[in-house]
C-alpha cells in the first residue's frame, strides 16, 4: 500500500484585525505559497496574488512564493496572515513610464515652447549645432533604455506598489527637464573649449553607452530562463573589455550610467 498523504488545513487571518478571511481544507503538503495565493484570490478577487503578502507572523516578513507548506514551521492546521500591499504595477511598465517621460519632456524644451522661454526677440536665434547633437544623444540614450527594457532586462520581482511610481519617475523626469532647460535655452552659448570639448564628450558618451549595454547583456545572461534562482549568481568579466569594470565594482552599469551625465553636461 502507498503511503498515506497528510493534508493540511490553512487558516488565513487579516494581519491587523486578526479576522478570518478564508479557511482552506485538504491542502496538499507540497503546495507552495504561490498556490495558496491563487486559492485566496479565488475567494477574494479584489486581492490578486501580486497584492498579497502572506506571512507566518503578523509583523514578520513575507513568505517567498516558492516556499512549500510542509517545510514551514507549522502544524497540519496552519495559521497564516495576510497583508494587502495595495495596487501593483509591473516592473516592465515602471521602466517604460520612467524612460518615456524624459523623451517627451526634452522635446518640449528643444522646441522652445513660448510658455517656457517667453517671447523675447533675443530668443528667435537658431540653434547651435551642438544643441541638435545633444538632443540626438539624449534621445538615443532613452530609446536604448526602452529597447533594453523590452528585450534585455529580466526582473527578479514581478511588481512594485503603484504609489511608488511618482517617486521613481521624479529623478528621471526632473533631471531631463533641468538638463533640457539649459541646453536648449535661446541664450545658450557653445562649450568653452569649442569643438574639442564637444568631440571629447561625444566619444565618452558613446563609450559609456556601449559599456552600459554590455553590462546589461552580461547581467541578463545570468537569468536566461527568466526565473529567479535560489542561488545567487555572480557576474564575472568576459572577453568584452567593457565588462572588465567587474574587477573593481559590483554594478558597472551604474558606473557607466553616471559617467554619461557629465558627458551630456559637457555639451553646455
Secondary structure as the mmCIF struct_conf table of DSSP 4:
data_model
#
loop_
_struct_conf.conf_type_id
_struct_conf.id
_struct_conf.beg_label_comp_id
_struct_conf.beg_label_asym_id
_struct_conf.beg_label_seq_id
_struct_conf.end_label_comp_id
_struct_conf.end_label_asym_id
_struct_conf.end_label_seq_id
HELX_LH_PP_P HELX_LH_PP_P1 UNK A 2 UNK A 5
STRN STRN1 UNK A 8 UNK A 14
TURN_TY1_P TURN_TY1_P1 UNK A 15 UNK A 17
STRN STRN2 UNK A 20 UNK A 27
TURN_TY1_P TURN_TY1_P2 UNK A 29 UNK A 30
STRN STRN3 UNK A 32 UNK A 32
HELX_RH_AL_P HELX_RH_AL_P1 UNK A 33 UNK A 43
TURN_TY1_P TURN_TY1_P3 UNK A 45 UNK A 46
BEND BEND1 UNK A 47 UNK A 47
HELX_RH_3T_P HELX_RH_3T_P1 UNK A 49 UNK A 51
STRN STRN4 UNK A 52 UNK A 55
BEND BEND2 UNK A 56 UNK A 57
TURN_TY1_P TURN_TY1_P4 UNK A 58 UNK A 59
BEND BEND3 UNK A 60 UNK A 60
HELX_LH_PP_P HELX_LH_PP_P2 UNK A 61 UNK A 64
TURN_TY1_P TURN_TY1_P5 UNK A 65 UNK A 66
STRN STRN5 UNK A 68 UNK A 68
HELX_RH_3T_P HELX_RH_3T_P2 UNK A 69 UNK A 71
BEND BEND4 UNK A 72 UNK A 73
BEND BEND5 UNK A 76 UNK A 76
STRN STRN6 UNK A 77 UNK A 84
BEND BEND6 UNK A 87 UNK A 87
STRN STRN7 UNK A 88 UNK A 90
HELX_RH_AL_P HELX_RH_AL_P2 UNK A 91 UNK A 110
TURN_TY1_P TURN_TY1_P6 UNK A 111 UNK A 112
HELX_RH_AL_P HELX_RH_AL_P3 UNK A 114 UNK A 117
HELX_RH_3T_P HELX_RH_3T_P3 UNK A 121 UNK A 124
BEND BEND7 UNK A 125 UNK A 125
HELX_LH_PP_P HELX_LH_PP_P3 UNK A 126 UNK A 128
HELX_RH_AL_P HELX_RH_AL_P4 UNK A 129 UNK A 151
TURN_TY1_P TURN_TY1_P7 UNK A 152 UNK A 152
BEND BEND8 UNK A 156 UNK A 158
STRN STRN8 UNK A 159 UNK A 161
HELX_RH_3T_P HELX_RH_3T_P4 UNK A 162 UNK A 164
HELX_RH_AL_P HELX_RH_AL_P5 UNK A 165 UNK A 183
TURN_TY1_P TURN_TY1_P8 UNK A 184 UNK A 184
TURN_TY1_P TURN_TY1_P9 UNK A 186 UNK A 187
TURN_TY1_P TURN_TY1_P10 UNK A 192 UNK A 193
HELX_RH_AL_P HELX_RH_AL_P6 UNK A 194 UNK A 220
HELX_RH_3T_P HELX_RH_3T_P5 UNK A 221 UNK A 223
TURN_TY1_P TURN_TY1_P11 UNK A 224 UNK A 225
BEND BEND9 UNK A 226 UNK A 227
BEND BEND10 UNK A 230 UNK A 231
HELX_LH_PP_P HELX_LH_PP_P4 UNK A 232 UNK A 235
BEND BEND11 UNK A 239 UNK A 240
HELX_RH_3T_P HELX_RH_3T_P6 UNK A 241 UNK A 247
TURN_TY1_P TURN_TY1_P12 UNK A 248 UNK A 248
BEND BEND12 UNK A 250 UNK A 250
HELX_RH_AL_P HELX_RH_AL_P7 UNK A 252 UNK A 265
TURN_TY1_P TURN_TY1_P13 UNK A 266 UNK A 267
#
